[in-house]
Amino acid sequence: MSDIAQPISRRQPLTKEDKKTLSLSALGGTLEFYDFVIYALYIETVVKPLFLPADLAAGFWGDIFAWGGFAAGYLARPIGGVVMAHFGDTLGRKKMFTLSIFMMAIPTLCIGIMPTYETIGIFAPILLILFRVLQGAAIGGEMPGAWVFIAEHAPKKHYGLGIGILTGGIAGGILLGFSISLGIDIIYADNKAAITDYAWRIPFIIGGILGLVAVYLRRFLSETPVFQEMAKKRALSKEIPIVAVVKKHRLACLLTGLLTWSLSTTVMLGILFTPVKVLQGIYGMDPLITRASGLVAAVFIVIGCVVCGMMEDRIKTRQASLFFWGGLIISSAVFYTTLMYNPSVPLMMTLYAVMGFFAGCTSLPPIIATRMFPPAIRFSGLSFSYNIAYAIFSALTPAIAIALLKITPMGVAYYLWFIAALAIVIAFIPLAYKGWQAEDEAAPLAAAPAL
């Protein structure tokens, strides 16, 4: 049986307007995710020494607090996600799509100008966590909203490509983060004290300013055709969207949550965590080399996301899942095993690039999840299940990974193998590769236009 056609509203090829929508959405996603992940790139060199007391900064509990601050952003995702999704399903996708990036830009700018522990004591880590929570609430609405926005704009035969480009754009935020942080490391290579004195603020200030620019650019996006049609036909959900999600779409929520676990772990451990805690922390590599390695992996995850989306359009879900998630298992096995034998830097970066490419499998969870919910509650369904799962698993993942690395340097690899195998199994469940079907439930939701 071939996979069912994707839930796209139109059958035409990409138009000029579609390309503008894809470009602006991907650009906004890049800037917003950059704002979110730049914190992770400075955990070891800035967050721990500048925002924690000296006796806490070193050791296990310093790791837990600093990475817990990173996880705090994920814990806040459900709040922002559910609220924005409710209004996205009732008032329109575009309004929430613009609000989310504004809510990200402001706290990022605030982190860039806030005082440190030396100046305001315990209030420094408290404020830092508060700003991380605000960032988390913002990105909780951004990610699902962006995927729904593109899915409902993209032509049928380019559904996978559309979400692949968007996911690649979001991953581009990691690339931008590594690029700017690496640039600062190079500029201040002979004066590293300047980085902890003031230069660490530059990426956050840049992110805040660029985020506000993205808010302006999103004014030029149009509402999705699917939402416009639902509003015209009065096919919006007659009950509170989140209630309909929980009552009628539990399997879709479960599968989306598990796929989110796979996605979040791949990005967090494979791309963000590995340069800092594995290459630098376990193998003692120079921070300049680890940032450059992260930059290489980030370049290839962007490429991988787009290729994965294109492949999903051509060979469909199950085959694409086997190729990309299977490729992640094999490439991560080779990469983390080779690290134990002190490889040359070029070899290490090459293997990391290959793993980064297969980390493009992160395009598949949103491709699958977006089509598992009917249009009238799509934003709420995707946002609820995605953000709850992200909050749970991403809050636990750094602590689990740190504990595994205490046992074996292959700890991250074992975790990645497990979640990749889980994603492959899910891809063979009918709801995952067929998507929601109108005959699955009664009106009014069935009356809503399919994507």
Sine and cosine of phi, psi and omega as CSV:
sin_phi,cos_phi,sin_psi,cos_psi,sin_omega,cos_omega
0.00,0.00,0.75,-0.67,0.06,-1.00
-0.99,0.15,0.39,-0.92,0.01,-1.00
-0.93,0.36,0.56,-0.83,-0.01,-1.00
-0.93,0.36,0.54,-0.84,0.00,-1.00
-0.83,0.57,0.54,-0.84,-0.06,-1.00
-0.94,0.33,0.38,-0.93,-0.10,-1.00
-0.99,0.14,0.95,0.30,-0.05,-1.00
-0.93,-0.37,0.57,-0.82,-0.16,-0.99
-0.98,0.21,-0.40,0.92,-0.09,-1.00
-0.72,-0.70,0.36,-0.93,-0.02,-1.00
-0.95,-0.31,-0.04,1.00,-0.05,-1.00
-0.96,0.29,0.29,-0.96,0.13,-0.99
-0.94,0.35,0.12,-0.99,0.00,-1.00
-0.89,0.46,0.78,-0.63,0.05,-1.00
-0.99,-0.11,0.10,-0.99,0.04,-1.00
-0.88,0.48,-0.63,0.78,0.03,-1.00
-0.91,0.41,-0.64,0.77,0.05,-1.00
-0.87,0.49,-0.69,0.73,-0.03,-1.00
-0.91,0.41,-0.60,0.80,0.05,-1.00
-0.91,0.41,-0.68,0.74,0.01,-1.00
-0.88,0.47,-0.72,0.69,0.03,-1.00
-0.87,0.49,-0.70,0.72,-0.06,-1.00
-0.90,0.43,-0.75,0.66,-0.02,-1.00
-0.92,0.39,-0.60,0.80,0.01,-1.00
-0.92,0.38,-0.70,0.71,0.00,-1.00
-0.91,0.41,-0.64,0.77,0.03,-1.00
-0.89,0.46,-0.71,0.70,0.03,-1.00
-0.88,0.47,-0.66,0.75,0.04,-1.00
-0.89,0.46,-0.63,0.77,0.05,-1.00
-0.86,0.51,-0.76,0.65,-0.05,-1.00
-0.92,0.39,-0.63,0.77,-0.04,-1.00
-0.94,0.35,-0.68,0.74,-0.01,-1.00
-0.95,0.31,-0.52,0.86,0.12,-0.99
-0.85,0.53,-0.74,0.67,0.01,-1.00
-0.85,0.53,-0.59,0.81,-0.08,-1.00
-0.97,0.24,-0.64,0.77,-0.15,-0.99
-1.00,-0.03,-0.25,0.97,-0.05,-1.00
-0.86,0.51,-0.48,0.88,0.07,-1.00
-0.84,0.55,-0.71,0.70,-0.06,-1.00
-0.88,0.47,-0.55,0.84,-0.05,-1.00
-0.95,0.31,-0.29,0.96,-0.02,-1.00
-0.90,-0.43,0.27,0.96,-0.01,-1.00
-0.87,0.49,-0.76,0.65,-0.09,-1.00
-0.96,0.28,-0.62,0.78,-0.13,-0.99
-1.00,-0.07,-0.32,0.95,-0.06,-1.00
-0.80,-0.59,-0.82,0.57,-0.12,-0.99
-0.86,0.50,-0.78,0.62,-0.05,-1.00
-0.91,0.41,-0.76,0.65,-0.03,-1.00
-0.97,0.25,-0.46,0.89,-0.10,-0.99
-0.98,-0.19,-0.37,0.93,-0.09,-1.00
-0.89,-0.46,0.11,0.99,0.04,-1.00
-0.77,-0.64,0.48,-0.87,0.11,-0.99
-0.89,0.45,0.50,-0.87,-0.12,-0.99
-0.85,0.53,-0.61,0.79,-0.05,-1.00
-0.96,0.30,-0.30,0.95,0.02,-1.00
-0.99,-0.13,-0.48,0.88,-0.12,-0.99
-0.88,0.48,-0.59,0.81,-0.02,-1.00
-1.00,0.01,0.59,-0.81,0.11,-0.99
0.99,-0.12,-0.12,-0.99,-0.13,-0.99
-0.87,0.50,-0.73,0.69,-0.07,-1.00
-0.94,0.34,-0.47,0.88,0.12,-0.99
-0.91,0.43,-0.65,0.76,0.08,-1.00
-0.87,0.49,-0.73,0.68,-0.05,-1.00
-0.89,0.46,-0.68,0.73,-0.01,-1.00
-0.93,0.38,-0.73,0.69,-0.07,-1.00
-0.90,0.43,-0.73,0.68,0.04,-1.00
-0.96,0.28,-0.40,0.91,0.11,-0.99
-0.91,0.41,-0.55,0.84,0.10,-1.00
-0.90,0.44,-0.61,0.79,0.09,-1.00
-0.90,0.44,-0.69,0.72,-0.01,-1.00
-0.92,0.38,-0.46,0.89,-0.01,-1.00
-0.85,0.52,-0.56,0.83,0.07,-1.00
-0.89,0.46,-0.59,0.81,0.02,-1.00
-0.96,0.29,-0.59,0.81,0.00,-1.00
-0.90,0.44,-0.47,0.88,-0.01,-1.00
-0.99,0.12,-0.18,0.98,-0.05,-1.00
-0.83,0.56,-0.72,0.69,-0.07,-1.00
-0.85,0.52,-0.60,0.80,-0.03,-1.00
-0.89,0.46,-0.83,0.55,0.01,-1.00
-0.89,0.45,-0.64,0.77,-0.04,-1.00
-0.90,0.43,-0.73,0.68,-0.05,-1.00
-0.92,0.39,-0.68,0.73,-0.02,-1.00
-0.91,0.42,-0.75,0.66,-0.01,-1.00
-0.91,0.41,-0.59,0.81,0.00,-1.00
-0.91,0.40,-0.63,0.78,0.02,-1.00
-0.84,0.54,-0.75,0.66,-0.01,-1.00
-0.96,0.26,-0.43,0.90,0.09,-1.00
-0.92,0.39,-0.56,0.83,0.03,-1.00
-0.99,0.14,-0.32,0.95,-0.05,-1.00
-0.95,-0.32,-0.56,0.83,-0.05,-1.00
-0.95,-0.30,-0.33,0.94,0.00,-1.00
0.75,-0.67,0.50,-0.87,-0.04,-1.00
-0.95,0.31,-0.64,0.77,-0.16,-0.99
-0.89,0.46,-0.69,0.73,-0.06,-1.00
-0.86,0.52,-0.72,0.69,-0.02,-1.00
-0.95,0.32,-0.52,0.85,0.00,-1.00
-0.89,0.45,-0.57,0.82,0.02,-1.00
-0.99,0.16,-0.65,0.76,-0.02,-1.00
-0.88,0.48,-0.63,0.77,-0.10,-1.00
-0.88,0.48,-0.65,0.76,-0.04,-1.00
-0.96,0.28,-0.49,0.87,0.09,-1.00
-0.91,0.42,-0.67,0.74,0.01,-1.00
-0.92,0.39,-0.36,0.93,0.06,-1.00
-0.99,0.11,-0.64,0.77,-0.12,-0.99
-0.91,0.42,-0.67,0.75,-0.10,-1.00
-0.90,0.43,-0.80,0.59,0.02,-1.00
-0.90,0.44,-0.50,0.87,0.05,-1.00
-0.89,0.45,-0.69,0.72,0.05,-1.00
-0.89,0.46,-0.63,0.77,0.00,-1.00
-0.90,0.43,-0.64,0.77,0.05,-1.00
-0.87,0.49,-0.61,0.79,-0.03,-1.00
-0.92,0.39,-0.36,0.93,-0.05,-1.00
-0.89,-0.45,0.02,1.00,-0.08,-1.00
-0.97,0.22,0.46,-0.89,0.07,-1.00
-0.96,0.27,0.29,-0.96,-0.05,-1.00
-0.99,-0.17,-0.06,-1.00,-0.03,-1.00
-0.87,0.49,-0.59,0.81,-0.02,-1.00
-0.88,0.48,-0.49,0.87,-0.06,-1.00
-1.00,-0.03,-0.73,0.69,-0.11,-0.99
-0.87,-0.50,0.16,0.99,0.10,-1.00
0.90,0.44,-0.69,-0.72,-0.12,-0.99
-0.89,0.46,-0.34,0.94,0.01,-1.00
-0.93,0.36,-0.38,0.92,0.00,-1.00
-0.90,0.44,-0.81,0.58,0.04,-1.00
-0.91,0.42,-0.51,0.86,0.03,-1.00
-0.91,0.42,-0.74,0.68,0.02,-1.00
-0.90,0.43,-0.62,0.78,0.00,-1.00
-0.88,0.48,-0.70,0.71,0.03,-1.00
-0.90,0.44,-0.64,0.77,0.02,-1.00
-0.87,0.50,-0.72,0.69,0.01,-1.00
-0.91,0.42,-0.59,0.81,0.07,-1.00
-0.90,0.43,-0.62,0.79,0.03,-1.00
-0.90,0.44,-0.68,0.73,0.03,-1.00
-0.90,0.44,-0.64,0.77,0.07,-1.00
-0.88,0.47,-0.66,0.75,0.00,-1.00
-0.90,0.44,-0.67,0.74,0.03,-1.00
-0.88,0.48,-0.62,0.79,-0.01,-1.00
-0.92,0.39,-0.74,0.67,-0.06,-1.00
-0.96,0.29,-0.35,0.94,0.10,-1.00
-0.89,0.46,-0.51,0.86,0.08,-1.00
-1.00,0.00,-0.47,0.88,-0.08,-1.00
-0.93,0.37,-0.79,0.62,-0.16,-0.99
-0.89,0.45,-0.84,0.55,0.03,-1.00
-0.88,0.47,-0.63,0.78,0.00,-1.00
-0.88,0.47,-0.65,0.76,0.01,-1.00
-0.91,0.42,-0.69,0.72,-0.01,-1.00
-0.90,0.43,-0.68,0.74,0.03,-1.00
-0.91,0.42,-0.68,0.74,-0.03,-1.00
-0.85,0.53,-0.73,0.69,-0.01,-1.00
-0.95,0.30,-0.66,0.75,-0.01,-1.00
-0.86,0.51,-0.58,0.82,-0.04,-1.00
-1.00,0.05,-0.12,0.99,0.08,-1.00
-0.99,-0.17,-0.54,0.84,-0.19,-0.98
-0.95,0.30,0.60,-0.80,0.13,-0.99
-0.89,0.45,0.42,-0.91,-0.10,-0.99
-0.80,0.61,-0.76,0.65,-0.12,-0.99
-0.97,0.24,-0.11,0.99,0.02,-1.00
-0.89,-0.46,0.37,0.93,0.00,-1.00
-0.85,0.52,-0.79,0.62,0.00,-1.00
-0.89,0.46,-0.68,0.74,0.02,-1.00
-0.88,0.48,-0.69,0.72,-0.01,-1.00
-0.86,0.52,-0.76,0.65,0.00,-1.00
-0.94,0.33,-0.54,0.84,0.07,-1.00
-0.89,0.46,-0.68,0.73,0.04,-1.00
-0.90,0.43,-0.69,0.72,0.01,-1.00
-0.89,0.45,-0.72,0.69,0.01,-1.00
-0.90,0.43,-0.60,0.80,0.10,-0.99
-0.89,0.45,-0.61,0.79,0.06,-1.00
-0.90,0.43,-0.66,0.75,0.04,-1.00
-0.90,0.44,-0.70,0.72,0.07,-1.00
-0.89,0.45,-0.44,0.90,0.06,-1.00
-0.88,0.47,-0.37,0.93,0.10,-0.99
-0.89,0.46,-0.59,0.81,0.08,-1.00
-0.91,0.41,-0.70,0.72,0.03,-1.00
-0.86,0.51,-0.72,0.70,0.01,-1.00
-0.89,0.45,-0.65,0.76,0.02,-1.00
-0.88,0.47,-0.74,0.67,0.03,-1.00
-0.90,0.44,-0.62,0.78,-0.04,-1.00
-0.90,0.44,-0.74,0.67,-0.04,-1.00
-0.93,0.36,-0.68,0.73,0.00,-1.00
-0.91,0.41,-0.60,0.80,0.06,-1.00
-0.92,0.40,-0.65,0.76,0.04,-1.00
-0.86,0.50,-0.65,0.76,0.03,-1.00
-0.91,0.41,-0.66,0.75,0.04,-1.00
-0.87,0.50,-0.64,0.77,-0.02,-1.00
-0.94,0.34,-0.71,0.71,-0.02,-1.00
-0.87,0.49,-0.65,0.76,-0.06,-1.00
-0.97,-0.24,0.45,0.89,-0.03,-1.00
-0.86,0.51,-0.56,0.83,-0.01,-1.00
-1.00,-0.06,0.01,1.00,-0.01,-1.00
-0.57,-0.82,0.90,0.44,-0.10,-0.99
-0.90,0.44,-0.39,0.92,0.03,-1.00
-0.90,0.44,-0.47,0.88,0.00,-1.00
-0.91,0.42,-0.47,0.88,0.00,-1.00
-0.90,0.44,-0.74,0.67,0.01,-1.00
-0.97,0.23,-0.36,0.93,0.04,-1.00
-0.96,0.29,-0.76,0.65,-0.09,-1.00
-0.45,-0.89,-0.47,0.88,-0.16,-0.99
-0.92,0.39,-0.41,0.91,0.03,-1.00
-0.88,0.47,-0.38,0.92,-0.03,-1.00
-0.95,0.31,-0.43,0.90,-0.11,-0.99
-0.83,0.56,-0.75,0.66,-0.02,-1.00
-0.87,0.49,-0.58,0.81,0.00,-1.00
-0.95,0.32,-0.65,0.76,0.02,-1.00
-0.92,0.40,-0.68,0.73,0.06,-1.00
-0.85,0.52,-0.72,0.70,-0.01,-1.00
-0.87,0.49,-0.67,0.74,0.01,-1.00
-0.89,0.45,-0.70,0.72,-0.01,-1.00
-0.92,0.40,-0.72,0.69,0.01,-1.00
-0.90,0.43,-0.55,0.83,0.06,-1.00
-0.88,0.47,-0.65,0.76,0.03,-1.00
-0.92,0.39,-0.56,0.83,0.09,-1.00
-0.89,0.46,-0.66,0.76,0.00,-1.00
-0.90,0.43,-0.57,0.82,0.07,-1.00
-0.85,0.53,-0.71,0.71,0.02,-1.00
-0.89,0.45,-0.69,0.72,-0.05,-1.00
-0.90,0.43,-0.55,0.83,-0.04,-1.00
-0.95,0.32,-0.18,0.98,0.10,-0.99
-0.89,0.46,-0.39,0.92,-0.08,-1.00
-1.00,0.00,0.03,1.00,0.07,-1.00
-0.99,0.12,0.46,-0.89,0.03,-1.00
-0.96,-0.27,0.38,-0.93,0.05,-1.00
-0.89,0.45,0.46,-0.89,-0.05,-1.00
-0.94,0.33,0.58,-0.81,0.03,-1.00
-0.85,0.53,-0.59,0.81,-0.02,-1.00
-0.91,0.42,-0.71,0.70,0.01,-1.00
-0.91,0.41,-0.64,0.76,0.02,-1.00
-0.87,0.49,-0.65,0.76,0.00,-1.00
-0.93,0.37,-0.65,0.76,0.03,-1.00
-0.89,0.46,-0.69,0.73,0.01,-1.00
-0.90,0.44,-0.65,0.76,0.00,-1.00
-0.90,0.44,-0.65,0.76,-0.03,-1.00
-1.00,-0.01,0.07,1.00,-0.05,-1.00
0.82,0.57,0.67,0.75,-0.04,-1.00
-0.98,-0.19,0.23,0.97,0.07,-1.00
-0.92,0.39,0.42,-0.91,-0.06,-1.00
-0.84,0.54,0.73,-0.69,-0.02,-1.00
-0.99,0.15,-0.23,0.97,0.07,-1.00
-0.89,-0.46,0.18,-0.98,0.02,-1.00
-0.84,0.55,0.82,-0.57,-0.12,-0.99
-0.79,0.62,-0.68,0.74,-0.06,-1.00
-0.91,0.41,-0.50,0.86,0.05,-1.00
-0.92,0.40,-0.70,0.72,0.03,-1.00
-0.89,0.46,-0.61,0.80,0.02,-1.00
-0.87,0.48,-0.78,0.63,-0.07,-1.00
-0.93,0.38,-0.59,0.81,-0.05,-1.00
-0.97,0.25,-0.63,0.78,-0.22,-0.97
-0.89,-0.45,-0.14,0.99,-0.14,-0.99
-0.71,-0.70,0.72,0.69,-0.05,-1.00
-0.92,0.40,-0.65,0.76,-0.01,-1.00
-0.90,0.43,-0.67,0.74,0.04,-1.00
-0.88,0.48,-0.64,0.77,0.03,-1.00
-0.90,0.44,-0.70,0.72,-0.01,-1.00
-0.89,0.46,-0.74,0.67,-0.03,-1.00
-0.91,0.42,-0.64,0.77,0.04,-1.00
-0.89,0.46,-0.66,0.75,0.02,-1.00
-0.88,0.47,-0.68,0.73,0.00,-1.00
-0.93,0.36,-0.62,0.78,0.06,-1.00
-0.91,0.40,-0.57,0.82,0.06,-1.00
-0.89,0.45,-0.62,0.78,0.08,-1.00
-0.85,0.53,-0.71,0.71,0.01,-1.00
-0.90,0.44,-0.70,0.72,-0.01,-1.00
-0.89,0.45,-0.79,0.62,-0.09,-1.00
-0.90,0.44,-0.63,0.77,0.00,-1.00
-0.92,0.40,-0.64,0.77,0.01,-1.00
-0.87,0.49,-0.72,0.69,-0.02,-1.00
-0.95,0.31,-0.75,0.66,-0.10,-1.00
-0.91,0.42,-0.78,0.63,-0.06,-1.00
-0.99,0.13,-0.72,0.70,-0.09,-1.00
-0.94,0.35,-0.59,0.81,-0.12,-0.99
-0.94,-0.34,-0.68,0.74,-0.08,-1.00
-1.00,-0.01,-0.68,0.74,-0.12,-0.99
-0.98,0.19,-0.64,0.77,-0.11,-0.99
-0.86,0.51,-0.74,0.68,0.01,-1.00
-0.87,0.49,-0.60,0.80,-0.10,-1.00
-0.99,0.13,-0.80,0.60,-0.15,-0.99
-1.00,-0.06,-0.38,0.92,0.00,-1.00
-0.99,-0.16,-0.89,0.46,-0.04,-1.00
-0.90,0.44,-0.72,0.69,-0.05,-1.00
-1.00,0.07,-0.71,0.71,-0.10,-1.00
-0.96,0.26,-0.72,0.70,-0.07,-1.00
-1.00,0.02,-0.70,0.71,-0.10,-0.99
-0.99,-0.15,-0.01,1.00,0.14,-0.99
0.91,0.41,0.46,0.89,0.00,-1.00
-0.95,0.30,0.47,-0.88,0.01,-1.00
-0.88,0.47,0.66,-0.75,0.00,-1.00
-0.82,0.58,-0.54,0.84,0.02,-1.00
-0.90,0.44,-0.65,0.76,0.02,-1.00
-0.94,0.35,-0.65,0.76,-0.04,-1.00
-0.93,0.37,-0.60,0.80,0.05,-1.00
-0.93,0.37,-0.64,0.77,0.05,-1.00
-0.90,0.45,-0.62,0.78,0.04,-1.00
-0.90,0.43,-0.69,0.72,0.05,-1.00
-0.88,0.47,-0.60,0.80,0.04,-1.00
-0.89,0.46,-0.69,0.72,0.02,-1.00
-0.88,0.47,-0.72,0.69,0.01,-1.00
-0.89,0.46,-0.61,0.79,0.00,-1.00
-0.92,0.40,-0.63,0.78,0.06,-1.00
-0.85,0.52,-0.70,0.71,-0.10,-0.99
-0.98,0.18,-0.41,0.91,0.09,-1.00
-0.94,0.33,-0.57,0.82,0.07,-1.00
-0.88,0.48,-0.74,0.67,0.03,-1.00
-0.88,0.48,-0.71,0.71,-0.02,-1.00
-0.88,0.48,-0.62,0.78,0.01,-1.00
-0.87,0.49,-0.70,0.72,-0.02,-1.00
-0.93,0.37,-0.71,0.70,0.01,-1.00
-0.88,0.47,-0.65,0.76,0.02,-1.00
-0.88,0.47,-0.68,0.73,0.04,-1.00
-0.89,0.46,-0.68,0.73,0.05,-1.00
-0.89,0.46,-0.67,0.75,-0.02,-1.00
-0.91,0.41,-0.60,0.80,0.02,-1.00
-0.90,0.44,-0.59,0.80,0.06,-1.00
-0.90,0.44,-0.56,0.83,-0.13,-0.99
-1.00,-0.03,-0.72,0.69,-0.09,-1.00
-0.93,-0.37,-0.04,1.00,0.10,-0.99
0.97,0.24,0.04,-1.00,-0.28,-0.96
-0.89,0.46,-0.78,0.62,-0.14,-0.99
-0.91,0.42,-0.70,0.72,-0.01,-1.00
-0.93,0.38,-0.67,0.74,0.03,-1.00
-0.90,0.44,-0.61,0.79,0.01,-1.00
-0.91,0.41,-0.69,0.72,0.03,-1.00
-0.87,0.50,-0.68,0.74,-0.05,-1.00
-0.93,0.37,-0.77,0.64,-0.12,-0.99
-0.99,0.16,-0.74,0.67,0.03,-1.00
-0.93,0.38,-0.62,0.79,0.08,-1.00
-0.89,0.45,-0.64,0.77,0.05,-1.00
-0.89,0.45,-0.58,0.82,0.04,-1.00
-0.91,0.42,-0.66,0.75,0.02,-1.00
-0.86,0.50,-0.76,0.65,-0.06,-1.00
-0.93,0.38,-0.74,0.68,-0.07,-1.00
-0.92,0.39,-0.60,0.80,0.03,-1.00
-0.94,0.35,-0.58,0.81,0.06,-1.00
-0.87,0.49,-0.71,0.70,0.00,-1.00
-0.92,0.40,-0.70,0.71,-0.06,-1.00
-0.90,0.45,-0.82,0.58,-0.09,-1.00
-0.94,0.34,-0.50,0.86,0.07,-1.00
-0.93,0.36,-0.68,0.73,-0.01,-1.00
-0.89,0.45,-0.55,0.83,0.01,-1.00
-0.84,0.54,-0.52,0.85,-0.04,-1.00
-0.94,0.34,-0.21,0.98,-0.04,-1.00
-0.94,-0.35,0.40,0.91,0.10,-0.99
0.79,0.62,0.88,0.47,-0.04,-1.00
-0.95,0.31,0.30,-0.96,0.12,-0.99
-0.92,0.39,0.38,-0.93,-0.01,-1.00
-0.88,0.48,-0.71,0.71,0.03,-1.00
-0.86,0.51,-0.65,0.76,0.02,-1.00
-0.91,0.40,-0.70,0.72,0.01,-1.00
-0.86,0.51,-0.71,0.70,-0.01,-1.00
-0.92,0.40,-0.60,0.80,0.02,-1.00
-0.89,0.46,-0.72,0.69,0.00,-1.00
-0.91,0.41,-0.59,0.81,0.02,-1.00
-0.93,0.37,-0.58,0.81,0.05,-1.00
-0.89,0.45,-0.68,0.74,0.02,-1.00
-0.89,0.46,-0.70,0.71,0.04,-1.00
-0.89,0.46,-0.63,0.78,0.04,-1.00
-0.87,0.49,-0.65,0.76,0.03,-1.00
-0.87,0.50,-0.74,0.67,-0.02,-1.00
-0.95,0.31,-0.31,0.95,0.14,-0.99
-0.92,0.38,-0.15,0.99,0.15,-0.99
-0.89,0.45,-0.13,0.99,0.13,-0.99
-0.84,0.55,-0.26,0.97,0.01,-1.00
-0.92,0.39,-0.16,0.99,0.14,-0.99
-0.95,0.30,-0.43,0.90,-0.11,-0.99
-0.94,0.34,-0.67,0.74,0.02,-1.00
-0.82,0.57,-0.75,0.66,0.04,-1.00
-0.93,0.38,-0.54,0.84,0.05,-1.00
-0.87,0.49,-0.71,0.70,-0.02,-1.00
-0.95,0.30,-0.74,0.68,-0.13,-0.99
-0.92,0.40,-0.63,0.78,-0.06,-1.00
-0.88,0.48,-0.57,0.82,-0.05,-1.00
-1.00,0.05,-0.07,1.00,-0.02,-1.00
-0.99,0.10,-0.13,0.99,-0.01,-1.00
-0.89,-0.46,0.57,-0.82,0.07,-1.00
-0.94,0.35,0.43,-0.90,-0.11,-0.99
-0.83,0.56,-0.63,0.78,-0.11,-0.99
-0.90,0.44,-0.41,0.91,0.00,-1.00
-0.79,-0.62,0.33,0.95,-0.11,-0.99
-0.87,0.49,-0.75,0.66,-0.04,-1.00
-0.88,0.48,-0.73,0.68,-0.02,-1.00
-0.91,0.42,-0.69,0.72,-0.02,-1.00
-0.89,0.46,-0.74,0.67,0.00,-1.00
-0.91,0.41,-0.70,0.71,-0.05,-1.00
-0.91,0.40,-0.68,0.73,-0.02,-1.00
-0.87,0.49,-0.82,0.58,-0.09,-1.00
-0.95,0.32,-0.62,0.79,0.00,-1.00
-0.91,0.42,-0.74,0.67,-0.10,-1.00
-0.97,0.25,-0.58,0.81,0.08,-1.00
-0.88,0.48,-0.72,0.69,0.00,-1.00
-0.90,0.43,-0.67,0.74,0.00,-1.00
-0.88,0.47,-0.67,0.75,0.00,-1.00
-0.89,0.46,-0.70,0.71,-0.04,-1.00
-0.93,0.36,-0.83,0.55,-0.14,-0.99
-0.96,0.27,-0.58,0.82,-0.03,-1.00
-0.97,0.25,-0.43,0.90,0.09,-1.00
-0.95,0.32,-0.57,0.82,-0.04,-1.00
-1.00,0.07,-0.51,0.86,-0.15,-0.99
-0.85,0.53,-0.74,0.68,0.01,-1.00
-0.86,0.51,-0.68,0.74,0.00,-1.00
-0.90,0.43,-0.67,0.74,0.02,-1.00
-0.90,0.44,-0.69,0.72,-0.02,-1.00
-0.90,0.43,-0.67,0.74,0.03,-1.00
-0.88,0.48,-0.67,0.74,0.02,-1.00
-0.91,0.42,-0.67,0.75,0.02,-1.00
-0.90,0.44,-0.62,0.79,-0.01,-1.00
-0.93,0.36,-0.38,0.93,0.10,-0.99
-0.93,0.38,-0.43,0.90,-0.04,-1.00
-1.00,-0.03,-0.71,0.71,-0.07,-1.00
-0.46,-0.89,0.61,-0.79,0.06,-1.00
-0.93,0.37,-0.15,0.99,0.05,-1.00
-1.00,-0.02,0.13,0.99,-0.09,-1.00
-0.81,0.58,-0.71,0.71,0.00,-1.00
-0.90,0.44,-0.65,0.76,0.00,-1.00
-0.88,0.48,-0.70,0.71,-0.01,-1.00
-0.87,0.50,-0.66,0.75,0.01,-1.00
-0.89,0.45,-0.71,0.71,0.00,-1.00
-0.89,0.45,-0.63,0.78,0.01,-1.00
-0.88,0.48,-0.67,0.74,-0.04,-1.00
-0.90,0.44,-0.75,0.66,-0.07,-1.00
-0.95,0.32,-0.49,0.87,0.06,-1.00
-0.93,0.37,-0.68,0.74,0.04,-1.00
-0.89,0.45,-0.63,0.78,0.04,-1.00
-0.87,0.48,-0.70,0.72,-0.01,-1.00
-0.90,0.44,-0.60,0.80,0.03,-1.00
-0.91,0.42,-0.69,0.73,0.02,-1.00
-0.87,0.50,-0.71,0.71,-0.02,-1.00
-0.88,0.47,-0.59,0.80,-0.03,-1.00
-0.87,0.49,-0.34,0.94,-0.02,-1.00
-0.99,-0.13,0.10,1.00,0.11,-0.99
-0.99,0.11,0.75,-0.66,-0.11,-0.99
-0.77,0.63,-0.70,0.71,-0.01,-1.00
-0.86,0.51,-0.55,0.84,-0.03,-1.00
-0.94,0.33,-0.68,0.73,-0.06,-1.00
-1.00,-0.09,-0.26,0.96,0.07,-1.00
-1.00,-0.09,-0.63,0.78,-0.10,-1.00
1.00,0.05,0.08,-1.00,0.01,-1.00
-0.92,0.39,0.65,-0.76,0.03,-1.00
-0.88,-0.47,0.66,-0.75,-0.08,-1.00
-0.84,0.54,-0.53,0.85,-0.04,-1.00
-0.97,0.26,-0.08,1.00,-0.03,-1.00
-0.94,0.35,-0.36,0.93,-0.05,-1.00
-0.47,-0.88,0.17,-0.99,-0.10,-1.00
-1.00,0.06,0.21,-0.98,0.12,-0.99
-0.87,0.49,0.42,-0.91,0.17,0.99
-1.00,0.06,-0.23,0.97,-0.08,-1.00
-0.90,0.43,-0.58,0.81,-0.01,-1.00
-0.92,0.39,-0.39,0.92,-0.02,-1.00
-0.98,0.21,-0.24,0.97,0.00,-1.00
-0.93,0.37,0.56,-0.83,-0.02,-1.00
-0.91,0.41,0.71,-0.71,0.06,-1.00
-0.97,0.26,0.39,-0.92,0.05,-1.00
-0.97,0.23,0.00,0.00,0.00,0.00
